[in-house]
Amino acid sequence: MSDETDAGPRAAAILDDGSGSADALLASIASSQRRAGRRVRGLLMTHPVGAQNCAAAMVLVDLETREEYLVSQPLGQDSQACRADPQGFARASVVLRRAADEQADLVISNRFGGLEAGGGGFCSELLELMSRDVPVLTVVSPRHVEAWQEFTGGAPVMPPQAEAITRWLAQTVCAA
């Protein structure tokens, strides 16, 4: 028997190729889907103007309200520790919870990263979105692909190429 309930979550991740283009790609997808009349909600990563090193602040921006959430801790340029601030992510999580309540056409979550791979970060919100059958698109680094696949029950990981993403959107978002 094959019906919608057997299809699994309508979620996918774009593989981060290390080029730094993933955030621009997500922003482009959000923009094009909005132009097509879809309700796109979620969070995109931005870096303050002039930030040019990996110790720079990380800021998430709400796609709907443009509100910014600082999600990094200043640990110093030479620190090797994780800069992610769990409290910042907790504050930003309201955006994803609101998107679930609004039944958005597409929700973009900036990353499935180390916090999520460890069961924290936006895990609860992502699970809620998937349980409500809301399409979710995120980015995952190669080191977290296995955790993503386990978390989602095998949701696809796509190359950072427009063709693959457009195909997923057509099958998942546009077909709804």
C-alpha positions as CSV (number, residue, x, y, z in Angstrom):
1,M,0.0,0.0,0.0
2,S,1.4,3.4,-0.9
3,D,-0.3,6.6,0.2
4,E,0.8,10.0,1.4
5,T,1.3,8.8,5.0
6,D,3.9,6.2,3.8
7,A,5.9,8.8,1.8
8,G,8.0,10.0,4.7
9,P,8.8,13.6,5.5
10,R,8.8,16.2,2.9
11,A,12.3,17.3,3.8
12,A,15.6,17.6,2.0
13,A,19.0,19.0,2.7
14,I,21.5,20.6,0.3
15,L,25.0,19.3,0.8
16,D,27.3,22.1,1.9
17,D,30.3,21.9,-0.5
18,G,32.4,24.3,1.5
19,S,32.3,27.0,-1.0
20,G,30.2,29.3,1.2
21,S,27.4,29.5,-1.4
22,A,24.8,27.6,0.6
23,D,23.3,30.7,2.3
24,A,23.0,32.6,-1.0
25,L,21.4,29.5,-2.6
26,L,18.8,29.2,0.2
27,A,18.1,33.0,-0.1
28,S,17.6,32.6,-3.9
29,I,15.3,29.7,-3.4
30,A,13.2,31.6,-0.8
31,S,13.0,34.6,-3.1
32,S,12.0,32.6,-6.2
33,Q,9.4,30.6,-4.3
34,R,7.9,33.8,-2.8
35,R,7.7,35.3,-6.3
36,A,5.8,32.2,-7.3
37,G,3.2,33.1,-4.6
38,R,4.2,30.5,-2.0
39,R,4.3,31.2,1.7
40,V,8.0,30.7,2.6
41,R,9.0,31.0,6.2
42,G,12.1,30.2,8.2
43,L,15.6,31.3,8.9
44,L,18.6,32.3,6.9
45,M,22.2,32.7,8.1
46,T,23.8,36.1,7.6
47,H,27.1,37.5,8.7
48,P,27.5,41.1,9.7
49,V,28.9,43.5,7.1
50,G,32.7,43.3,7.1
51,A,32.8,39.8,8.7
52,Q,35.5,37.9,6.9
53,N,36.7,35.2,9.2
54,C,35.2,32.2,10.9
55,A,35.2,33.9,14.3
56,A,32.7,36.5,13.0
57,A,29.2,36.7,14.5
58,M,26.5,34.4,13.2
59,V,23.1,35.9,12.8
60,L,19.8,34.2,11.7
61,V,17.2,36.3,9.9
62,D,13.5,35.6,10.0
63,L,12.4,35.4,6.3
64,E,9.0,36.9,7.1
65,T,9.7,39.7,9.6
66,R,13.5,40.3,8.9
67,E,14.1,40.1,12.7
68,E,17.7,39.1,13.5
69,Y,18.8,36.5,16.1
70,L,22.4,36.4,17.2
71,V,23.3,32.7,17.5
72,S,27.0,32.8,18.2
73,Q,29.1,33.5,21.2
74,P,32.3,35.6,21.0
75,L,35.0,33.1,21.9
76,G,38.0,34.9,20.4
77,Q,39.6,34.5,17.0
78,D,41.9,31.7,18.2
79,S,39.3,29.6,19.9
80,Q,38.7,26.1,18.6
81,A,35.5,25.6,20.5
82,C,32.0,25.6,19.0
83,R,30.7,29.2,18.8
84,A,27.1,28.2,18.5
85,D,25.0,29.7,21.3
86,P,22.2,27.3,22.2
87,Q,20.3,30.2,23.9
88,G,20.4,32.2,20.6
89,F,19.0,29.2,18.7
90,A,16.3,28.8,21.4
91,R,15.2,32.4,20.8
92,A,15.2,32.0,17.0
93,S,13.2,28.7,17.3
94,V,10.0,30.8,17.6
95,V,10.2,31.4,13.9
96,L,10.0,27.7,13.0
97,R,7.2,27.1,15.5
98,R,5.2,29.9,14.0
99,A,5.9,28.5,10.5
100,A,4.4,25.2,11.7
101,D,1.3,26.9,13.1
102,E,0.9,28.8,9.8
103,Q,1.2,25.7,7.6
104,A,3.7,27.5,5.4
105,D,4.2,26.2,1.9
106,L,8.0,25.8,2.5
107,V,10.1,26.3,5.6
108,I,13.8,27.0,5.3
109,S,16.0,26.2,8.2
110,N,19.5,27.5,7.8
111,R,21.4,24.3,8.8
112,F,21.1,20.9,10.2
113,G,24.4,21.3,12.1
114,G,26.2,20.1,15.1
115,L,23.5,21.1,17.6
116,E,20.9,19.2,15.6
117,A,23.1,16.2,15.0
118,G,23.4,15.9,18.8
119,G,19.7,16.1,19.3
120,G,19.5,19.8,20.1
121,G,19.2,23.0,18.2
122,F,16.1,23.1,16.0
123,C,15.4,19.3,16.3
124,S,12.0,19.7,18.1
125,E,10.9,22.3,15.6
126,L,12.0,20.3,12.6
127,L,10.2,17.2,13.9
128,E,7.0,19.3,14.4
129,L,7.2,20.7,10.9
130,M,7.7,17.2,9.4
131,S,4.9,15.7,11.5
132,R,2.6,18.4,10.0
133,D,3.8,17.5,6.5
134,V,5.3,21.0,6.0
135,P,8.1,20.9,3.4
136,V,11.5,21.7,5.0
137,L,14.7,22.6,3.2
138,T,18.0,23.0,4.9
139,V,21.7,22.6,4.4
140,V,23.9,19.9,5.9
141,S,27.7,19.5,6.0
142,P,29.2,16.1,4.9
143,R,30.1,15.3,8.5
144,H,26.4,15.5,9.6
145,V,24.8,13.7,6.6
146,E,24.5,10.4,8.5
147,A,22.8,12.2,11.5
148,W,20.4,14.0,9.0
149,Q,19.5,10.7,7.3
150,E,18.9,9.0,10.7
151,F,16.9,12.0,12.0
152,T,14.6,12.2,8.9
153,G,14.3,8.5,8.1
154,G,16.3,9.0,4.9
155,A,15.3,12.4,3.5
156,P,17.3,13.3,0.4
157,V,20.6,15.1,0.4
158,M,21.0,17.1,-2.8
159,P,24.1,18.6,-4.5
160,P,24.2,22.4,-4.3
161,Q,22.9,22.6,-7.8
162,A,19.8,24.5,-9.0
163,E,18.6,21.5,-11.2
164,A,18.4,19.1,-8.3
165,I,16.8,21.6,-6.0
166,T,14.3,22.7,-8.6
167,R,13.3,19.1,-9.2
168,W,12.8,18.5,-5.4
169,L,10.7,21.7,-5.2
170,A,8.5,20.6,-8.1
171,Q,7.9,17.2,-6.6
172,T,7.4,18.4,-3.0
173,V,6.3,22.0,-2.8
174,C,4.7,22.7,-6.2
175,A,2.9,19.4,-6.3
176,A,1.0,20.1,-3.0
